[in-house]
C-alpha cells in the first residue's frame, strides 16, 4: 500500500489528482485542508480527511506519520513559510518523496514577450514562490517541483515538459494536465526525482494567455 499525503486538498489541481487516484486499491490518501465542506461530499473510499493548516506543526507531524509521498498543492503569499514547514515535518518523520506545485517564472525562465508580460503581471507575487523553490531544492529530499503555465479548466490532458535550466514553453495548460503529471509521479515515485518541471500545452506560444 502506498500512502500519500495531499496538502491543500481542496485546490482545483488536487481535486483532479484525487479523482485520478480514487480507484487505486494500492493507494491510500490523507487529505489535509482547511475547509472540509469543499470535499467531504466527494470523499473517495481510499481517502481520509485531516482538517487544518500546513503551518500547524503538531497537526502536520501527525498527518505525516507513515506517509510515503507528500504532494503539496499550496498557495498564498506565505508559501515559502509553508514550504519550510513541510520540509521540516518530512525530515522529522523520515518521509523523503515530495511533489510541490509552484509557478512558472520563479527562475526568470520565461522568454520573450510572454516572459515580460508574466513578470509585469505577477512578478512581485512570485517572490515567495521562488523562495519556496529554494527551500525545497536545498532540503535534501527526493523532490519534484511542478511549474505550470497559466491554468485553464479545459477537460483535456495535453502537455509537454521543460527542465529547470530550459526556457519555458507555451502560455497555458489545463489543470487536468498538471494533475495527470502529478498522478503519474505518485504512481511511479522514481520519476523526475530532483527535477523542476515546467508544464505547458504544446503550440500555445504567444505574448500572453489567450484568455487575458
N, C-alpha and C positions, 0 to 999 in steps of 0.2 A: 504494500500500500504506500502510495506517495502522498505526503501531507503538505499542503500548500496553504500559506497564509496570504490572504489578499488584503492589503491596506488601502483604504479608500474605496471600498467595495461597491459603493453606490454610484461611482463615476460611470460615464457612458461607455468608455472603452472596457472597463472592468465588467460591466453588465454583459457585454458580448463574450468576454473571456469565460465568465461563469457559465453562460449558456453553452459554450463550446465544450466545457469540461463536465457539464452536469450529468451526462450519461456514462461517464467513465467509472467503471466499477473498481478500477485500480487507483483512484484519486479521491482524497478527502480534502475538502476545502474548509478553512476557517475564515470567515468574512468579517473584518473589522471595519466599522463605520460609525459615524456619529448619530445618524437618524435611521433607526431600524424600519420605520414605516416605508422607506424608499425601496425596500427589497423583501420584506417579510412575506408578502403575498406570493412571491415568486421564488421562494427558497427551495433550491434543489434538495433531493433526498440525501445527496452526499456532501451537504454543507451545513455548517452551524454558524450562528451569529455571535459576535462579540461587539458590544456597544461601547464606544469610547473614542479616544483620540490617540494618534500615534505619538503624541508628546507625553502621554501618561506612562511614565516609565514602568510602574508596577504592573499595570494592565498589559502593556506591551510585552513585558517579560513573561507573564503568564500565557499570553497568546502565542508566544514564540516557542514555548516548550514543546519539543517533539516534532517540530516542523522540518521539512526537507528543503523547501523553497519558499522564499518570500517574494511576492510580486507587489511592488509599491505603485499605486495609481493616485498619487498625492498631488496637491497643488497649493497655491497660496503664496503670499509674499514672505512667508517663513518656511518655505520648502527646504531651504538649506538647514534650518534648525531641525526640521522633521527628518531630513536625511541623516544628520548626525545621530539623532535619537534612534533611528532604525539600525544604523551601523553598530552602535554601542550595544543595543539589545541582541542583535545577531551574534556579535562576538561573545557576549556573556552566555548566550545559550548554546554556542558552538554550531550555529547554523551558517553554512558557507555560501549557498547559492541565492543570488539576488537579481531580480529583474526590476529596473527602475525606469519609469517613464518620465522624461523631461521635455525638452522642446528643441526644435530647430533653432539655429542662431546662437547657441551658447558658446560656440568656439569661433564666432565670426566666420563661419564656414559657408555661408550662403552667398553665392556670387552675383554679380551684375545688378541690374535694376531691381530685381526682386529682393536681393540682399539689402540694397539701400532702403527700399520701401519697408521691408521687415524690420530693419533696425530702427527706422524712424517711427514705426508704429508701436513696437513692443520692446525696443532696446532696453529701456530702463527696467521694465518688468522682468527681463531675462537675467538680470544680475544675480538674484538669489538662486535661480535655476543653474547658473554657471557655478556658483559656489557649492550647490548640491552635487553637481557632477564631480567637482574637485574632491569632495568628501567621499564619494563612492569610489572614485578611482584610486584614492590613497588608502582605502580601507583594508586592503589585503584579502577581501572577499572575492569569491568567484562571481563577478557581476556581469550583467549586460545592461547598458544604458540604451534606451529607445528614444529616438528624437523624431517625432512625427512632423510632417508638413502641416499646413493649415487643415483642420479636420472638417470632414463632411459627414452627413448621415446617410450617404448612399449605401444601399444594401448590396454591396459587392466586395469581393476580395480580389484586388488588383494592385500589386505593389512591387517596387524594387528597392534595393538597399544600397546605401553608401557607407563607407567605413569612416573611422574617426578623422583621418587626415585627407579625405577626399572632398572635393566641392559637393555641396548639397545639390540634388537634382529636383526638378519639378516644383510645384507650388502647393498642391493639395494631396490628401489621401483620406480614404474613408476610415472611420473608427473601426469598422468591422475588419478592415485590412490589418490595422495595427493589432487588433485582438488576435487575428489569425497567427501573426508572428509570435506574439506572447504565448499563445496556447501551444504552438509548436515547441517553443523553448521549454515550457513546463513539462510537456510530454517527453522531450529529449533534452535533459538539462546540460548535456555536454555541448550543445550547440551554442556558438557565439560567446563562449566564455572569455571575459576580458575585452569584449568589443563594445564600441559605442556606435550604434547603427542609426543612420538617417533613413527614414521611411517615407516614400512618396509614390504616387500613382504615376506610371510612365507616361511620357508625352504630355505633361501638364506644365511645361516651361512657360514662363510669361513674366510680366512686370509685377504682377500681384495675383492673388487668388481670384478666380473667375467670379466669386460671389461678393467681392469687395468693390 
